[in-house]
Amino acid sequence: MPEVALQQRKLWIAEHRDSLSHYPPLLLIHGAGGSHLDWPAELRRLPGITVLVPDLPGHGRSPGPGRQTVSAYAADMVALLDALHIRRAIVGGHSMGGAIAQVMALNYPERVAGLILIGTGAKLRVHPDILARVRNEPDAIYELLTTWMWAEDVPEQVRRLGRRRMAANDPQVVYGDYLACNTFDVMTQIQRIAAPTLVIGGTADRMTPHKFSAYLAEHIPRAELVTIEGGGHMMALEQPQAVAQAVAAWLERTTFEK
């Protein structure tokens, strides 16, 4: 099912179906300036569960425009679940995708069976230089972000590939993403999240430091924290087996309402 028609737009989606799964489907939401390829195959094809991995509007293979608020992206994801006739899903998000997942859990709790929050926080302030320059000087900003997003021991060719993927997006879309992140703040609300939650943070994450993950785990009532040693912001691509194993183990020990 490469393309799903919503009321006012279409979304491209990668799908791995498991008709025998006893879990709710897993919806994986990528971060700012990203695409479904920010999720490694180990998670996109996680055994024993149906996995849905969309490109957000204006990203990857999904037509634009993008959004400028996290709540608008969250509404898009609920519309996607509606279009697929999915009542409840486990929602996983990386970075801005984690912000979208949190807003879904807060604003649409009946649709969220569980949360997986990777390299994200309850508040995502953006460096002023990024907002000021990303539309007019995208190459310089993408170069800067490349140095921040990956752990120091990641091979240069991996960094270059990540930069090319980000540069494939319209700078206006990337600007909208970072504007959405900059206005996102649910620090005083996350204690209302009722869904079981897995928080995964990396010790070498310079975009969303590990303390952001610790805060989520401490304030979401049913949350637990897994730490990826040496993991940068793109820890799911850097250490895919470690992240996939953490997710699989959490799924196995968690009871979800379908």
N, C-alpha and C positions, 0 to 999 in steps of 0.2 A: 504494500500500500504506500507507494512513494509520495502521493499527494493527497491531502485531505481538504475538502472544501468547507470553509466556515461560512458564516452569514455574509461577511463583507470581504473576505480574502481567502487565500489558499495558503496552506503550510505544507512544506515538504517534510516527510518523516521517515526515518529508518525504523524498521520493526523486526523484532525477533519474537516469534510466537511460540508458546508452549501450552498446548491445549490441555495438558494434564496437570498444570500448575495449580496448587492449592492456595497460592498467594494472590492478592490483588495485583493488577499490572503495575509495573514500575515505570514511571515517567521521569526521564532524565533531562534536565534543563541546563543548557550551557551558559557561559558567562558573557560579559561585555565583549563585543567585537569578535565573538567566537562562532562556532557552528557545531553540528553533531559530532564532528571529528575531534572535538576536544575531549570526548569520551573514548577511552580505549576499547578495543574489541572485547577485552576481558569483561567489561561492564555492559557494553552494547549487546553482547550475546551471553549474558550470565545464565548458566544452566538452571533449569527448574523454574523459570519465571518468564512471563511475557514482558518484554522491554520495549518501550516506545521512546524514540530519541528524535525530537523535532529540531529543525532549524527555526529559530525565532523569526518573526517577520523582518524582512530586509537583510537577513543573514544567510550565508551559504546558498542553498538552492530555493529558499522561500522568497517570493517577491516582497517588495517593500510597500509602504514605508515602514521604518522601524518605529519604536515607541520612545517616549521621553519620561515615562514614569514606570516604576515597578508594578504599581497596581494595574496599569493598562496591560502589561505583559501577563500578569496573573489572570486577568480576565480572558486573554487570548488562550491561555492554557486550559481554563475551565471550558471555554468554547470548544477546544479540541477534544476534551473528554466527552462533552455532549455529542459532538459529531461522531465519535467512535462508540457511543452508547456505553460509556464506562461510568458507573455510579461513583466508585471510590478507587483511588489509586495511591500507591506509595509514591511520593514525590521526592526525587533527588535533585539537588541543585548545586552547581559549582559557582562560587563568587557571586555575580549578579543573579545567576540562576538560583543560588541559595536564598537570596533576598526574595525572589519570586516565590519560591517554595514556602518561605515563612509567611508571606502575605496570603498565599492560598490557604495555609493552615489557620490563619487568623480570620480571614474574611469569608472563607468557604469551608469551614471545618467538617461539614458533612461529606465533602468530596475527598478528604485527605485521610487515608488509613494509616500513614506513617510518613516520616520525614528522614531524608539523608542529606546532611548539610556538610559540604566539602569546601574547605578553603574560603569560608565566608564569615559574616558577622551580623550582629543585630543593627549595626550602623556602618555605612561604607562611604566615608568621606573620601573625596578624590582630590589629588594634588591640583592646586589652581593652574599650574602650567599646562596640565593635560586639557582641562576645559578651555583654556584661553587659546591653545595652539593646535588642537587636533584637527580642526576643519581646514585651517590654512597651511599648516606645516605637518601633515600627517606622517610623512616619512621620518621626520625627526622624533616625533612622539612614539611611533612604533618601535624605533630603535631604542628609545629610553625604556619603554615597557618591556622589551625583550630582555633587558638587563635585570629588570625587577621580577619578572614572572617565573624564572627558572632557577633551580638550585645551581650553585657554582660548578658542580661536577657534571652537569649535563653537557653532552657533546655539542660542539658548535653547529653541526649540521641539523641537529634537532631544533636548536634555537632559530636557525634560519628558516626552517620549514614553518615553525610557529609564526614567525614574522610575516611570511608570505601569505599565510592563511588570514591573518588579521588585515593585511593590506588589501586583500581581495574584497573587503567590505567598503561600502560608500562611507567616506569620512563623516558625513552628516549622520549616518546611522550610529557610528561609533561614538560621536559626540552625544547623541541622544541617550545611548547606553550609560555613558559616564555621568550625564546630567541626572539620569534616573537613580544611579548609585548615590550620587552626592546628596540627593534629597531624601534618601531612604533612611529611616530611623525608627526601629521598633523596640528599642532597648527597654522601655517601660511597659511593653505589651507582651513580650514573649512568655511571661509566666502564665498566660492564658492558653498557650498551645497545649492541647490535650493529647495529641497524637504521639505514639512512641517515636523517639527520635534518636538517630545515630549521627553524631558529630565527628568529623574526621579533620584533623588539623596537622599541618606539617611544621616541624621545628625550624625549617629554613625558609618559611614563607615570608617574603618581605612586603607583599601586597596586603595580605590579611594575616597579621602575625598570630602565632599560636594562642596568645592571650584572648583573641577574639573568639576562637573555638572554645576555650575554657569558659568564657563568659556564657556562651550559649548553653554549654553542658550544665553549668551551675544554676541557670535560671529557667530553663525549660524543664517542667516537672518530671517528665518521663524520658529524659535524655541520658545518654552515656557517651563518653568521649574515647575515641581511638586516636593515638598519636602516631604519625608516620615520621620516624626519625630521619632527618636529612631531607624531608620532603619540602619542595618549593611550592609556589602557588599552583603550578601545574602538576601537582603530585600524582594525580590520576594517570597522567601520561608518563611521568618519570618513573613511578613505581606501580605499574598497573596490577601486578599480581598481589601486592600487599593490600592495595585498596580493594580489589575485588574479593580477596579473602575476608577482609573485615566486613564487607557488605554481606557476603554469603553467610558468615557466621552469625551476624546480627539477625538476618532473616530467619535463620534456623531456630534461634532461641526466642523469637518474638511472636506474640499472638496478635493477629490483625483482625479487625472487624471488616468484613467484606461489604 
